[in-house]
């Protein structure tokens, strides 16, 4: 059986990840997934190789959290935009997904 859920994806500079995770937990998120990411954005290329980041903390991480509560997902996104990404670069987006084990989210 599949159940509707919302995935919030936040992409942030490494030094913000601890604050992103704390924000997720403060909004009632039960868990999250961290993944190193790279790509090209408005500012420049963000490479993913070990040699690409000359200064630790300037690499990027993708943080994903899934919840069956759409309002909770929107709270996480809104707070991240307001509290973290006003003065720092970052990406936030929401996706409608389906999960198999609703009780996990």
C-alpha positions as CSV (number, residue, x, y, z in Angstrom):
1,X,0.0,0.0,0.0
2,X,1.2,3.5,-0.8
3,X,0.6,6.7,1.2
4,X,0.9,10.3,0.1
5,X,3.8,12.2,1.6
6,X,6.0,15.3,1.0
7,X,9.7,15.3,0.5
8,X,11.5,18.6,1.4
9,X,15.0,18.9,-0.2
10,X,17.4,21.5,1.1
11,X,20.8,22.2,-0.5
12,X,23.2,24.2,1.6
13,X,26.8,24.9,2.2
14,X,28.4,22.4,4.5
15,X,28.8,24.8,7.4
16,X,24.9,25.3,7.5
17,X,24.0,21.6,7.6
18,X,24.0,21.3,11.4
19,X,21.6,24.2,11.6
20,X,19.4,22.7,8.8
21,X,19.2,19.5,10.7
22,X,18.3,21.3,14.0
23,X,15.6,23.2,12.2
24,X,14.1,20.0,10.8
25,X,14.0,18.5,14.3
26,X,12.5,21.7,15.8
27,X,9.7,21.5,13.2
28,X,9.0,17.9,14.1
29,X,10.9,16.1,11.4
30,X,11.7,12.5,12.5
31,X,14.8,12.0,10.4
32,X,16.7,13.1,7.3
33,X,19.2,12.0,4.7
34,X,22.5,13.8,4.0
35,X,24.2,13.6,0.6
36,X,27.2,15.5,-0.7
37,X,26.2,17.3,-3.9
38,X,27.6,19.4,-6.7
39,X,26.5,21.1,-9.8
40,X,26.3,24.5,-11.5
41,X,24.2,27.3,-10.1
42,X,23.7,31.0,-10.4
43,X,27.0,31.8,-8.7
44,X,29.5,29.2,-10.0
45,X,30.3,25.5,-10.4
46,X,30.1,23.4,-7.2
47,X,32.3,20.4,-7.9
48,X,32.1,17.1,-5.9
49,X,35.6,15.6,-6.1
50,X,37.8,15.4,-3.0
51,X,40.1,18.0,-4.5
52,X,37.3,20.4,-5.5
53,X,36.8,22.0,-2.1
54,X,40.0,23.9,-1.1
55,X,38.4,25.2,2.1
56,X,36.5,22.8,4.3
57,X,32.9,24.0,4.9
58,X,32.4,25.3,1.4
59,X,31.2,22.1,-0.1
60,X,27.5,21.5,-0.4
61,X,25.2,19.0,1.2
62,X,21.7,17.9,0.2
63,X,19.4,17.3,3.2
64,X,16.1,15.4,2.5
65,X,13.3,14.9,4.9
66,X,10.0,13.1,4.3
67,X,6.8,13.7,6.2
68,X,3.2,12.7,5.7
69,X,2.2,16.1,7.1
70,X,2.2,18.7,4.2
71,X,1.9,21.6,6.7
72,X,5.0,20.4,8.5
73,X,6.9,20.2,5.2
74,X,5.9,23.8,4.4
75,X,7.0,25.0,7.9
76,X,10.4,23.4,7.4
77,X,10.8,25.1,4.0
78,X,9.5,28.5,5.1
79,X,11.7,28.6,8.2
80,X,14.8,27.5,6.2
81,X,14.3,30.2,3.7
82,X,13.7,32.8,6.4
83,X,16.3,31.7,9.0
84,X,19.1,30.2,7.0
85,X,18.9,31.3,3.3
86,X,18.3,35.0,3.7
87,X,22.0,35.6,4.1
88,X,23.4,32.4,2.7
89,X,22.9,30.6,-0.6
90,X,20.6,27.6,-0.6
91,X,18.0,25.7,-2.5
92,X,14.7,24.5,-1.0
93,X,12.0,22.5,-2.9
94,X,9.1,20.2,-2.1
95,X,7.9,17.2,-3.9
96,X,4.7,15.1,-3.6
97,X,5.7,11.5,-3.2
98,X,4.3,8.2,-2.0
99,X,5.7,6.1,0.8
100,X,5.2,2.4,1.7
101,X,5.5,2.6,5.4
102,X,3.6,5.7,6.6
103,X,4.4,5.1,10.3
104,X,8.1,5.8,9.5
105,X,7.4,9.4,8.4
